[in-house]
Amino acid sequence: MTAILVSEVGPRDGLQSIDRAMPLEAKKAWIAAEAAAGVREIEVGSFVPPSLLPQMADTAALVEFARSIPGLNVVALVPNAKGAARAAQAGVHAMSIPFSMSETHSLRNVRKDHPAMLAEITDAACIAKDAGIHFAVGLATAFGCTIEGAVPEATVLRLAEAAVAAGAQELSLSDTTGYADPAQVKRLVRAVKAAVGGDMLTTLHLHNTRGLGLANALAGLDEGITTIDASLGGLGGCPYAPGASGNLVTEDLVLMLNAMGIETGIDLDKLLAVRAILEEALPGEPLYGFTPLVGPMLDYPERIAR
């Protein structure tokens, strides 16, 4: 099977969802340790106004630090064109803008309806293009919304096509609320690829809210997905989607992929050690994952060597 990119989103999606801010030096230690473990892409933060998310106020400093790590693809989330301009100035390698398929969620998350968001995507795409920065659009609440309920597949396809027309270089499907099941993942990935082209949809952003995160990841891999977002310790969710807790746990995802003989380039033992940085910097913060509790399987080295 093709090598899979595990994209760590904890420093952004994880930390934005907790009340306290992680110290800058601890964030740097986290990013450096994950890169040393073999993680090749990290979403280090978001360029959201600090008044809205003070946890992300140091993102520019993190971009500067992360860019000094050889081989690391440094990504940031941007909510609009203003955020894209700040990200470009900071020097990110790639940026992603969230585009909620649920208009109600969009209004709560970024305070814009669909036409207004498409205008922001168009402007952000131009900024990214001028700066030579890879520009992705994340199709949020693609599998359902805790506010609106089911999101029609036709809506997702229409808005996916509109995002590509507005300048997206890449799309991801986001299970923002943890509603997806493996059959739905397969159906929607196939449908979006048919609508916009197989090379445009590469990524799944999954939550483990109902325990289906790994199953959904496998379903996506079966349909040609090549990048899976995950968060160390399962930190995260969406502060503007009620009940949207629990990102896919990076440690559990890496264990599964490596054990299956799927190339990730990540050393699981080194990755598990990174968890101590979070435990020290965020004492008492709940962390999740089965692998950190019991460790790799006894024959794990033989599994990944096959």
N, C-alpha and C positions, 0 to 999 in steps of 0.2 A: 504494500500500500504506500502511496505517496507520503512523504514526511509531512507532519502536521505542525503548524505554528501555534504554540500556546501563548496567547497574549495576556500578560498580567495587567489587570485593571484595578487592582486593589488600592493603589495610591490615589486613584481618582474615585471610582465608583464605591470603593469600600469606605474611604475616609469621609466622603461627603455625607454619608448616611449616619454618622455618629455625632453626638453633640460637641465633644471636645476636639481640639485641634492637636494633631500629633506634632511634636517638635520637629523643626526643619532638619536638624542633624540626624534624628532618628529616621526620618523619611529618606535621607541620603544613604544612611547605612542599609536600610531595607532595599533600596534600588540597587546599590552596589553589590549586596550579597546575592540578590536574585540573578543579577547579570553574571556573577561569578559561578553560579550554579548552572548556567547555560541558558537562562531565559533571554530570548533575543529581541523581544518587544515588550515595552512597558508604557502604559498610559500613566504618565507621571502626575497629571492633575487636570484642572479645567480653568479656562479663562472666563470665569463667571465673576461678576462684580463681587468684591470681598464683602460688601454690605449684605449680600444674599447668602454667600457661602464663605464665611471667614476661614473655614478649614482649607480652602484652596488659595488663600491670599499669597502664598509663597511659590506658586506654580512657575513663575518666570525664573526664579532662582533654582528650582529643581530642574528645569529644562537646561539651564546653563551647566549644572553639575552633570546631569545624565549624558549630555552631549560629549563629555570628556571620556566616557566609557567606550572603549573600542568595540565595534560590532553591535552596539545596542541601537535599535530603532526607537526613537523617542517620539511618543505620541501624546497629544493633548486633545481634550474635548473643547469645542467652542459652541456657545449657544446661538451665536448670530455673527454678522459681519464684523461688528466691533471686536468681538472676541477673536475672530479670525485674524484681524489686523494685529492684535496684541500677540497672538501665537506666532505669527510670521515674524514679528519684530524680535521675539524671544529666540527664534531659530529652531522651532520644532522640525522634525523630519516628516511628520504626517499629522493631520488633524482630522477630527471626526465631528460632525454636527448631528445632533439628534433630531429626527423628524418623526413625530408621533403620528401613528395611523389613526389614533383616537383623537378627534379634534378637541374634545373636552380635556383630555390629558395634556395636549399641546398648550392649551390656554393656561393650564395650571403650571406646567413645567417651564415654558418659555414665554408665556403671555402673548402668544400669537396664534391666529387661526391658520388653516392650511395655505391659503393664498399668500399671507404675510410671510409664512415660513419659507415658501418656495422663492419669494423675493430675497430673503436672507441667504438661502442656499445659493442662488445665482450670484449674489454679491460676494459671498465667502469663497465660492469657486473661483471667481476672477482674482481675488486676493491670493489664493493658494497658487493658482497658475502662474501669476506674475512672479511669485517668490520661489517657484520650482518645488512646491510642497505637495505631497500626495494628499488628496482630498477625498474623504469617505463620508457617506451618509448612513447613519444608523436608523433603520426603520423600527422605531420603538413601538411598544404595545402591539406588535404585529400578530400576536397569537391570542390577544384578548386584553381587556382593560377592566380594572376593578371599579371604574367609574361608569363606563358606557356598557360594559359587558362584552359580548362577542363582537369582533371586528370583521366585517365581511371580507372574504378573500378578494372580491372585485375591487374593494377600496384599496387594499394593499397593492394590488397589481397596478391600478391607476396611478397611485402616488409614487410607486417605485419607478414607473416610466417617467413621471413628471420630474422626479429627482435626477434621473439620468439626463433628461433634456436640460435641466438647470445647471448641469456641470459636474455631477458626481462621477468620480473615477472608479468608485468601488461602493458596493452596498453591503450592509450587514442586516440580518434579521435579529431583532431583540425581543426576548421573552421577558419584558420588563416586569410583569406581574406574576410570573411563574405559572402561567395557565397552560403552557404547551404540553402536548403528549407526543410520543414518537411518531405515530401515524400522521398527526397534523404537521409535524416538522417535515416529514417526507413530502407530503402533499404541497405544502407552501413553498418549500425550496424548489421543487420541480416547477411549480407554477411561475414563480418569480424568474427563475432561470429561462423559462420559455418566453417570458414577456420581455426581458431586458438583455438576454444573452448569458450563456453559461459562465463566461469569464467575469461578469460584473458582480455576481453574488458569490462571495468567498467566505463569509464570516457568520458565525452564530454567537450571540451574546445571551447566555442562558442563566436563569436563576433556578435554585434548587428548593424553592418554596414548598413544593409538595413532594420532594424526594425523587423527581424524575430527571434531574439535570444530566446525569451520566447517560441514561437511556436516550435522552434527546440528543446528546452529543453524538452517540453512535449512529442514531438515525440520520443526522446531518452528514456524518462521514460517508455513510452509504450513498448519499446523493451528491458527493463530490465537494463538500465543504472542506476547506483546507486550513482555516483558522478558527480556533475556539477561544473566546474570552473566558477568563477565570480570575478569581480573587483569592489571595492567600488567606487561609483560615475562613473562607466563605464570607468575609466582611462585605457588607454593602446591601444595596437595594436601591430604591428610588424614593427620595423624600416627598415627592409629589404624587405618588401612587400608593394609596393605603394598602398595607399588607404585602408590599413588594419586597419582602426580606429575602436575604440569603442568596448571594451569588454562587455559582458553581465553584467548588473548592479546588484551588489549583493543585494542591497536594494529591487529592484523590484522582483528579483528571490525569495527572502525570503518571501516577502509579498504573492506572488502567491502560493508558496508551503504551507506556514502556513495556508493561507485562505482555501486551498483545504483539509486541515486536514492531510497533509503529514508531518511527523515528521522531523524537522531539528535541534531542540534543541536551536534555536537562538531566542533571544528576540528582536523583530523588533524595539521597541522604543529605546533600548540601542544601537542597530546597527545604527539607524538614527543619534544618537548623536555623533557617531564617525566621521561623515562627517565634523564636526567643526574643527577637528584636521587637516584635509587636507586643509580646507579653510584658516586656520591660517598659516600653513606652506608653502602653495603654493598659495599665493594671486593672483587672476586673472586667475588661471588655470581653464579651463572649466570642470565642473562636470555635469554628466548626471543622468537621472532617473526621472520617474514620481512620484513615492512614496515620495521621499524627498520634492517634490514641494507641494503636496496636503495632505500628511499624509495617515495613514491607513484608511480603511473604518470604518464607525461609528460602525458597528456590528463586528468589527475585533475580539475583545476578545471572543465573542460567537462563531465565526467561528473556532478559533483555539482550543476552548475547546470541540468541538463536537467529 
